[in-house]
């Protein structure tokens, strides 16, 4: 029984570590994208936003929650606007 509990704790710790790593990667990616967006002029940003909207429409059929995807993309784009 102790071995089972120890094994479960190890698995939980591994999942927690993987989650922390994924969160850090996502945050780093968000920083890079936001930095790139801040360097774009209005015309470039509008063109990008239009392209992203088209890509979201195509991706909507492949994701379980297209609204959540669109919400996160809009949050990134609004960081510049």
MODELLER restraints for C-alpha pairs under 7 A, 6 or more apart:
rsr = mdl.restraints
at = mdl.atoms
rsr.add(forms.Gaussian(group=physical.xy_distance, feature=features.Distance(at['CA:34:A'], at['CA:76:A']), mean=6.40, stdev=0.5))
rsr.add(forms.Gaussian(group=physical.xy_distance, feature=features.Distance(at['CA:34:A'], at['CA:79:A']), mean=6.69, stdev=0.5))
rsr.add(forms.Gaussian(group=physical.xy_distance, feature=features.Distance(at['CA:37:A'], at['CA:80:A']), mean=5.98, stdev=0.5))
rsr.add(forms.Gaussian(group=physical.xy_distance, feature=features.Distance(at['CA:38:A'], at['CA:80:A']), mean=5.33, stdev=0.5))
rsr.add(forms.Gaussian(group=physical.xy_distance, feature=features.Distance(at['CA:56:A'], at['CA:70:A']), mean=6.70, stdev=0.5))
rsr.add(forms.Gaussian(group=physical.xy_distance, feature=features.Distance(at['CA:60:A'], at['CA:66:A']), mean=4.83, stdev=0.5))
